[in-house]
Amino acid sequence: MNEKKLPDLAMYIDDARMIKKPELQKLLNISRSTLGRWIKAGHFPPPAHVINGRSMWHFQDYKNWLANKHSKAGK
């Protein structure tokens, strides 16, 4: 059984998957409090789901936000 291990980035291919706050913080390289401020100020979308106090976003929402941010920066 010679199984190839997929690179860590392979999990980001699925746009429909959910990402939790700690993973989102790593992707954005920001702290929990900064993420909270961005959401409160409208600079980042609120979580798509909050289950048992755990916030989760659709990965596609993160990608859309990132693309929109880069398109605004280029203007």
Backbone bond lengths (Angstrom), bond angles and torsions (degrees), N, CA, C in turn:
res aa  C-N    CA-C-N  psi(-1)  N-CA   C-N-CA  omega(-1)  CA-C   N-CA-C  phi
1 M - - - 1.458 - - 1.518 109.90 -
2 N 1.273 114.59 99.02 1.451 120.94 -178.71 1.524 108.57 -109.23
3 E 1.317 115.94 81.49 1.458 120.77 -178.51 1.520 110.17 -88.59
4 K 1.328 114.50 134.81 1.455 119.14 175.57 1.516 108.85 -84.95
5 K 1.316 115.87 135.11 1.459 120.38 176.54 1.521 108.39 -86.49
6 L 1.328 115.80 128.53 1.456 120.28 178.80 1.516 110.01 -71.60
7 P 1.319 116.77 146.45 1.470 118.45 176.06 1.522 110.80 -63.67
8 D 1.307 115.76 156.39 1.462 120.77 -178.20 1.521 112.67 -57.42
9 L 1.316 117.67 -29.59 1.460 120.53 -178.38 1.519 112.55 -72.24
10 A 1.323 118.20 -14.57 1.463 121.15 -179.06 1.519 111.44 -59.96
11 M 1.327 118.13 -29.59 1.463 119.62 -179.00 1.519 112.05 -68.16
12 Y 1.318 118.07 -17.29 1.458 120.44 -178.97 1.521 113.08 -86.82
13 I 1.316 117.83 2.00 1.457 121.19 178.21 1.526 110.28 -71.33
14 D 1.310 116.37 -34.17 1.463 121.28 -177.37 1.526 110.06 -81.84
15 D 1.330 116.28 102.96 1.464 121.06 -177.61 1.522 112.99 -69.84
16 A 1.331 117.28 -20.75 1.460 120.56 -176.43 1.525 112.67 -83.92
17 R 1.312 117.62 -8.13 1.465 119.05 -176.99 1.527 110.41 -71.30
18 M 1.324 114.42 158.76 1.461 121.01 -179.59 1.527 109.16 -98.49
19 I 1.323 116.19 142.50 1.457 120.39 175.24 1.520 108.80 -119.55
20 K 1.311 115.50 140.74 1.458 121.68 -179.27 1.518 110.12 -90.92
21 K 1.315 115.32 166.75 1.462 121.71 -176.01 1.529 113.52 -55.05
22 P 1.348 120.76 -46.38 1.468 119.16 -179.35 1.543 113.23 -61.07
23 E 1.331 115.88 -37.50 1.459 119.13 178.41 1.523 110.57 -69.15
24 L 1.313 116.67 -39.52 1.458 121.24 178.36 1.528 110.45 -63.83
25 Q 1.331 116.51 -40.69 1.466 120.62 177.51 1.530 110.43 -60.28
26 K 1.328 117.26 -39.90 1.466 120.39 178.84 1.519 111.05 -67.39
27 L 1.339 116.66 -41.60 1.462 120.26 179.34 1.531 111.60 -62.40
28 L 1.329 115.87 -39.11 1.465 121.16 -178.15 1.522 112.98 -89.25
29 N 1.335 116.35 -12.90 1.463 122.34 -177.16 1.534 110.95 57.74
30 I 1.334 114.80 49.01 1.465 120.76 179.38 1.533 109.25 -133.76
31 S 1.321 115.37 165.94 1.464 120.81 179.15 1.533 110.22 -85.35
32 R 1.312 115.67 168.26 1.469 122.52 178.19 1.524 110.13 -60.77
33 S 1.331 116.10 -42.00 1.466 119.06 -178.30 1.531 111.80 -68.87
34 T 1.319 117.02 -36.10 1.470 120.07 177.26 1.519 110.27 -64.51
35 L 1.331 116.87 -42.78 1.460 120.41 177.67 1.527 109.91 -59.93
36 G 1.311 117.08 -43.65 1.462 121.01 178.02 1.518 112.17 -60.70
37 R 1.324 117.29 -41.63 1.467 121.21 178.36 1.528 110.79 -65.24
38 W 1.317 117.28 -42.18 1.465 121.38 179.80 1.522 110.88 -61.62
39 I 1.339 116.26 -42.08 1.463 120.16 179.90 1.525 109.97 -66.61
40 K 1.316 116.47 -45.79 1.470 121.26 -178.95 1.528 111.34 -62.05
41 A 1.338 116.56 -37.06 1.467 120.95 -179.11 1.530 112.43 -82.99
42 G 1.333 117.29 -6.19 1.461 120.18 -179.48 1.513 114.23 84.31
43 H 1.332 117.66 12.13 1.456 121.43 179.56 1.521 112.92 -83.83
44 F 1.327 117.07 -13.81 1.464 122.21 179.24 1.521 107.74 -142.64
45 P 1.340 117.39 143.54 1.478 118.70 -177.72 1.522 112.80 -65.87
46 P 1.309 116.90 146.25 1.474 120.11 176.78 1.526 109.86 -68.38
47 P 1.315 117.31 164.20 1.465 119.40 179.97 1.529 111.41 -61.39
48 A 1.317 115.23 145.82 1.465 120.62 177.85 1.521 110.19 -73.56
49 H 1.330 116.16 -32.68 1.464 121.63 -179.45 1.519 109.45 -141.83
50 V 1.319 115.70 143.23 1.459 121.69 169.74 1.520 105.70 -126.08
51 I 1.326 115.26 111.94 1.459 121.05 -177.71 1.522 108.15 -120.15
52 N 1.329 115.92 120.68 1.465 121.93 -177.99 1.527 111.88 51.86
53 G 1.309 116.51 40.35 1.460 121.66 177.83 1.516 114.82 79.38
54 R 1.326 117.67 3.53 1.470 121.07 179.76 1.522 109.60 -103.42
55 S 1.319 115.35 121.67 1.460 121.13 -178.65 1.521 110.04 -83.97
56 M 1.342 114.82 138.86 1.460 120.30 178.82 1.523 109.67 -139.27
57 W 1.323 114.80 143.06 1.456 122.60 179.21 1.514 109.13 -119.46
58 H 1.330 115.87 151.87 1.463 119.95 169.82 1.531 106.93 -74.93
59 F 1.317 116.94 135.89 1.454 119.67 -180.00 1.527 110.45 -59.27
60 Q 1.335 117.48 -34.08 1.463 121.30 178.76 1.531 110.82 -61.92
61 D 1.328 118.08 -36.72 1.468 120.81 177.77 1.527 110.72 -62.20
62 Y 1.338 115.75 -41.08 1.470 120.28 177.19 1.527 109.96 -62.74
63 K 1.343 116.65 -45.99 1.466 120.27 -179.84 1.519 111.68 -62.30
64 N 1.334 116.80 -41.32 1.468 120.30 178.46 1.526 111.26 -63.65
65 W 1.331 116.65 -42.69 1.457 121.02 178.81 1.528 110.45 -61.94
66 L 1.323 115.73 -43.45 1.465 121.14 -179.29 1.520 110.95 -64.43
67 A 1.329 117.34 -43.69 1.460 121.23 178.72 1.524 110.84 -63.68
68 N 1.335 116.92 -41.53 1.459 121.98 179.28 1.529 110.56 -65.28
69 K 1.320 115.81 -40.28 1.471 120.49 179.64 1.537 110.53 -63.55
70 H 1.335 115.81 -42.17 1.462 119.93 -179.73 1.531 111.25 -70.32
71 S 1.307 118.16 -34.72 1.460 120.30 179.69 1.535 110.38 -69.49
72 K 1.334 117.09 -36.01 1.468 120.39 176.66 1.528 111.49 -69.18
73 A 1.336 116.46 -35.78 1.465 120.81 -178.89 1.522 110.99 -67.92
74 G 1.331 117.33 -27.70 1.451 121.51 -178.20 1.516 113.77 -81.30
75 K 1.325 118.07 -8.06 1.467 121.35 -178.28 1.488 112.08 -81.80
